[in-house]
Amino acid sequence: MLILLLTIIASALSSCGDTEKDPEPSREELLTEREWKVSRVYLNGQDVTSRPEMASVRGTRASYRMGGTYTETSGSGAVTVGTWQLSAGTLTLRPVTTQEESWRVEELGKGRLTMSTTLVMQDGASVLFRLELVHV
């Protein structure tokens, strides 16, 4: 009886560590799992989210779909569609009607996306434009 009890306990203890973990989602799966909304806007490291001129940016929503298409709706209601590609930490957006954009993905996790790009202003000055997005 004691040997049977020890065998059962040993078997139970050895199987405790055998539970398989779900594989971590890929970066593409994280990007495409839900709709995103801009929560913070930064220019050269300064939070400018609440500035009136950022109203259409801070209300922007984006949906990235498997297969490489996306839809972006600004806070003012303007809709942009196109294709996307995520490679080596860079999210490349190819809108149908405007120029290609390259964004450096700083963080992509469950419910959080932070990305940045350098913009050249009309006067030739460069600014670092950074967005923080969250799931809707």
Secondary structure, DSSP 8 states (H G I E B T S, - for coil): -HHHHHHHHHHHHHHGGG--------HHHHHHSS-EEEEEEEETTEE-TTSGGGHHHHT-EEEEETTTEEEEE-TT--EEEEEEEEETTEEEEEESSS--EEEEEEEEETTEEEEEEEEE-TTS-EEEEEEEEEE-
